[in-house]
Amino acid sequence: MATVQLRTRIDSDLKRRSAAVLKSIGLDEGAFVSMALTQLVNRRGLPFAVTEADEDYFATEYDLSRAEMVRAGARMRRETSKSRAAGELREIKGVADLAK
């Protein structure tokens, strides 16, 4: 398969931080971009949710107090741990985990 060069501009700090994460999971930027674009084509849309991830968004969206947010977060972590222990979830830490 023929390849082409894709050039883009991103923030230098973002590049540095993302390269470190990718290296820790055995990927480089080119592999990541190829994977992301493949998923974009396969799904015919973004391969991830585009949301505001800050706590203020969730507090506003669901009308939660700070204490309610803390309790909900703790409950989600407990349920995730139970699901993982029951084998219902698996953790992906690197490319090799995808082959399992």
C-alpha positions in Angstrom: 0.0 0.0 0.0 1.4 3.4 -0.9 1.8 5.9 1.9 1.7 9.7 1.8 3.1 12.3 4.2 0.5 14.2 6.3 1.7 17.5 7.7 -0.1 19.3 10.5 0.7 21.9 13.2 0.0 21.3 16.8 1.1 22.9 20.1 4.7 21.8 21.0 3.7 20.9 24.6 0.9 18.7 23.3 3.2 17.0 20.9 5.8 16.4 23.7 3.2 15.0 26.1 1.4 12.9 23.6 4.6 11.4 22.3 5.5 10.3 25.8 2.1 8.6 26.3 2.3 6.9 22.9 5.9 5.7 23.6 4.7 4.2 26.9 2.1 2.1 25.1 4.5 1.2 22.2 3.2 3.5 19.5 4.5 6.5 17.6 2.6 9.5 16.3 2.3 8.0 12.8 0.8 4.7 14.0 -1.6 6.6 16.2 -2.8 8.9 13.4 -3.3 5.9 11.2 -5.3 4.1 13.8 -7.4 7.2 14.5 -8.1 7.8 10.8 -8.9 4.1 10.3 -11.5 4.3 13.1 -12.8 7.5 11.7 -13.5 5.8 8.3 -14.8 2.6 9.9 -17.2 4.4 12.2 -18.0 7.2 9.7 -17.5 9.6 12.6 -15.2 10.5 15.4 -13.8 7.5 17.2 -14.2 9.1 20.6 -16.8 11.2 22.4 -16.4 14.9 22.1 -17.4 16.3 25.5 -16.4 18.8 28.1 -14.7 16.7 30.8 -14.5 19.2 33.6 -16.4 18.8 36.8 -18.3 22.1 36.3 -19.9 20.7 33.2 -21.2 17.6 35.0 -22.3 19.7 38.0 -24.3 22.0 35.7 -25.6 19.3 33.4 -26.9 17.1 36.1 -27.5 19.8 38.7 -25.2 18.1 41.2 -23.6 19.6 44.3 -19.9 19.0 44.9 -20.7 16.4 47.5 -23.0 14.6 45.1 -20.3 14.6 42.4 -17.8 13.1 44.9 -20.3 10.3 45.9 -21.2 9.6 42.2 -17.5 9.4 41.3 -16.8 7.0 44.2 -19.7 4.8 43.2 -18.5 4.7 39.6 -15.0 3.6 40.7 -16.5 0.9 42.9 -18.7 -0.4 40.1 -15.8 -0.3 37.6 -13.6 -2.3 40.1 -16.3 -4.9 40.6 -16.9 -5.2 36.8 -13.1 -5.6 36.2 -12.8 -8.2 39.0 -15.7 -10.1 37.5 -14.0 -10.2 34.1 -16.6 -7.9 32.5 -13.9 -5.3 31.7 -10.4 -5.5 30.7 -7.7 -3.0 30.9 -5.7 -2.0 27.8 -2.3 -0.8 28.7 -0.5 -1.4 25.4 -0.8 -2.7 21.9 -0.2 -6.3 23.0 -3.4 -6.2 25.1 -5.4 -5.6 22.0 -4.5 -9.1 20.7 -5.9 -10.9 23.7 
